């Protein structure tokens, strides 16, 4: 795709460039949706078979929703480079990589995988928007709103899945708190009973010692 667009740009074939841009974005969106659906449906089974971990399947499903955006981002980046915008692509990559480092530095230690996913999602979304905007400017093309909208909607759905997962874990924690509280009360009661029993045994021992001393004095 890059050599073909470079050849068309050198020849001044705007009609061919317009065809390639539209056809490439539609094809990328079609492939992205197909493989996103396959990965979403097979994620749990694959992760259980390969990793024996249901949590990995949940994360794979979230990343599956990003596939349409990632496919369109890769194609857009390639077309932008083919049209002689390498410096612009490097600038966008520097911006998004700097954002990635910033987000990972602050979010990864505190939020773990959620922080990594947020960083991955935001940086690739920004890169896609900037690259697509540049492509449309240099080609003068207008594309159907459905292409970027579907990509971004899938990405936002993935972000919503992360928030839903965090909410479910929070609810499980809140549900467990009363049970933990009851267990803690029972443990305190058992500890108090053991203390009382030990105190009673000690008092009984002192009473027996005193009685033995009194008996010896009487015998003497």
C-alpha positions as a printed Julia matrix, in Angstrom:
220×3 Matrix{Float64}:
   0.0     0.0     0.0
   2.79    2.47    0.82
   4.66    2.07   -2.52
   1.39    2.25   -4.47
   0.3     5.47   -2.79
   3.79    6.93   -3.22
   3.64    6.14   -6.95
   0.17    7.68   -7.26
   1.28   10.79   -5.37
   4.3    11.19   -7.65
   2.1    10.77  -10.74
  -0.53   13.17   -9.39
  -3.28   10.55   -9.68
  -5.78   12.01   -7.23
  -8.58    9.75   -8.39
  -6.51    6.63   -7.72
  -5.49    7.98   -4.3
  -9.14    8.65   -3.44
 -10.08    5.1    -4.43
  -7.27    3.55   -2.41
  -8.06    5.6     0.7
 -11.74    4.71    0.69
 -11.22    1.07   -0.23
  -8.46    0.55    2.33
 -10.42    2.04    5.22
 -13.53    0.01    4.38
 -11.5    -3.19    4.07
  -9.7    -2.53    7.34
 -13.0    -1.9     9.09
 -14.51   -5.09    7.62
 -11.55   -7.25    8.65
 -11.44   -5.56   12.05
 -15.1    -6.27   12.77
 -14.83   -9.91   11.64
 -11.74  -10.73   13.68
 -12.97   -8.67   16.61
 -16.12  -10.78   16.73
 -14.18  -14.04   16.43
 -11.75  -13.08   19.17
 -14.56  -11.86   21.42
 -16.48  -15.12   21.06
 -13.47  -17.44   21.38
 -11.55  -15.49   24.04
 -12.79  -17.38   27.09
 -12.37  -20.83   25.57
  -8.88  -20.07   24.25
  -7.63  -18.65   27.53
  -9.09  -21.52   29.54
  -7.41  -24.02   27.21
  -4.04  -22.28   26.94
  -3.65  -20.5    30.28
  -6.34  -22.11   32.48
  -7.29  -18.59   33.55
 -10.75  -17.09   33.11
  -9.45  -13.59   33.95
  -7.21  -13.67   30.86
 -10.29  -14.38   28.76
 -12.04  -11.3    30.09
  -9.08   -9.11   29.2
  -8.79  -10.68   25.74
 -12.43   -9.84   25.12
 -11.81   -6.21   26.02
  -8.85   -6.0    23.65
 -10.94   -7.69   20.96
 -13.25   -4.67   20.94
 -10.27   -2.47   20.04
  -9.4    -4.45   16.9
 -11.46   -2.36   14.42
  -9.79    0.83   15.64
  -6.33   -0.78   15.61
  -6.78   -2.07   12.06
  -7.94    1.32   10.8
  -5.13    3.04   12.68
  -2.49    0.8    11.06
  -3.91    1.35    7.56
  -4.25    5.1     8.09
  -0.68    5.34    9.34
   0.58    3.39    6.3
  -1.33    5.59    3.84
  -0.09    8.75    5.52
   3.51    7.53    5.18
   2.91    6.55    1.57
   1.85   10.12    0.81
   5.13   11.53    2.11
   4.1    12.43    5.66
   6.82   10.48    7.5
   7.85   13.44    9.65
   4.27   13.99   10.73
   3.92   10.3    11.62
   7.1    10.46   13.7
   5.74   13.53   15.48
   2.47   11.78   16.29
   4.32    8.68   17.51
   6.5    10.8    19.8
   3.4    12.47   21.25
   1.54    9.22   21.87
   4.64    7.42   23.21
   5.22   10.27   25.67
   1.58    9.98   26.76
   2.06    6.23   27.15
   5.08    6.67   29.41
   3.24    9.28   31.47
   0.12    7.16   31.95
   2.05    3.98   32.74
   4.28    5.73   35.25
   1.33    7.03   37.26
  -1.42    4.48   36.6
   0.31    1.11   36.35
   1.58    0.9    39.97
  -1.82    1.85   41.38
  -4.34    0.29   39.0
  -2.38   -2.57   37.42
  -3.95   -3.99   34.26
  -6.73   -1.41   34.29
  -4.12    1.34   34.16
  -2.26   -0.39   31.31
  -5.46   -0.85   29.32
  -6.43    2.8    29.82
  -3.01    3.92   28.58
  -3.15    1.57   25.58
  -6.66    2.72   24.67
  -6.06    6.47   24.98
  -2.73    6.56   23.13
  -3.95    4.46   20.2
  -7.17    6.45   19.99
  -5.25    9.75   19.88
  -2.87    8.35   17.26
  -5.79    7.17   15.13
  -7.6    10.51   15.29
  -4.47   12.53   14.47
  -3.43   10.25   11.6
  -6.93   10.16   10.11
  -7.24   13.93   10.35
  -3.89   14.37    8.57
  -4.84   11.88    5.86
  -8.08   13.69    5.12
  -6.32   17.06    4.99
  -3.65   16.01    2.5
  -6.03   14.05    0.26
  -9.02   16.36    0.5
 -11.19   13.32    1.07
 -14.31   13.0     3.16
 -15.13    9.58    4.48
 -18.41    8.25    5.89
 -18.79    9.02    9.56
 -19.41    5.32   10.23
 -15.74    4.38    9.7
 -14.21    6.36   12.59
 -17.43    6.21   14.6
 -17.54    2.4    14.66
 -13.87    2.2    15.54
 -14.18    4.69   18.39
 -17.45    3.13   19.59
 -15.78   -0.27   19.86
 -12.92    1.29   21.8
 -15.31    3.09   24.15
 -17.21   -0.15   24.69
 -13.97   -1.76   25.75
 -13.33    1.09   28.18
 -16.84    0.63   29.54
 -16.11   -3.05   30.04
 -13.14   -2.17   32.23
 -15.29    0.12   34.36
 -17.97   -2.57   34.65
 -15.38   -5.12   35.76
 -14.08   -2.75   38.41
 -17.62   -2.11   39.63
 -18.31   -5.84   39.88
 -15.17   -6.4    41.92
 -16.15   -3.52   44.19
 -19.59   -5.06   44.73
 -18.0    -8.39   45.59
 -15.79   -6.68   48.14
 -18.77   -4.87   49.65
 -20.72   -8.13   49.79
 -17.83   -9.83   51.57
 -17.43   -7.14   54.21
 -20.45   -8.18   56.37
 -19.26  -11.78   56.34
 -15.77  -10.67   57.29
 -17.25   -8.55   60.06
 -19.25  -11.46   61.49
 -16.2   -13.69   61.38
 -14.18  -11.06   63.17
 -16.82  -10.8    65.92
 -16.86  -14.59   66.36
 -13.06  -14.63   66.57
 -13.14  -11.94   69.27
 -15.76  -13.91   71.23
 -13.69  -17.1    71.05
 -10.59  -15.21   72.16
 -12.49  -13.74   75.13
 -13.81  -17.18   76.1
 -10.3   -18.65   76.0
  -9.03  -15.78   78.16
 -11.8   -16.32   80.72
 -11.13  -20.06   80.81
  -7.4   -19.52   81.33
  -8.12  -17.01   84.11
 -10.45  -19.52   85.81
  -7.8   -22.26   85.65
  -5.23  -19.91   87.17
  -7.62  -18.97   90.01
  -8.31  -22.65   90.65
  -4.57  -23.34   90.84
  -4.06  -20.51   93.35
  -6.97  -21.8    95.48
  -5.5   -25.31   95.55
  -2.07  -23.95   96.54
  -3.56  -21.92   99.39
  -5.56  -24.92  100.62
  -2.42  -27.1   100.55
  -0.5   -24.46  102.58
  -3.25  -24.21  105.17
  -3.29  -28.01  105.51
   0.45  -28.16  106.14
   0.22  -25.45  108.82
  -2.58  -27.36  110.59
  -0.6   -30.58  110.48
   2.44  -28.87  111.95
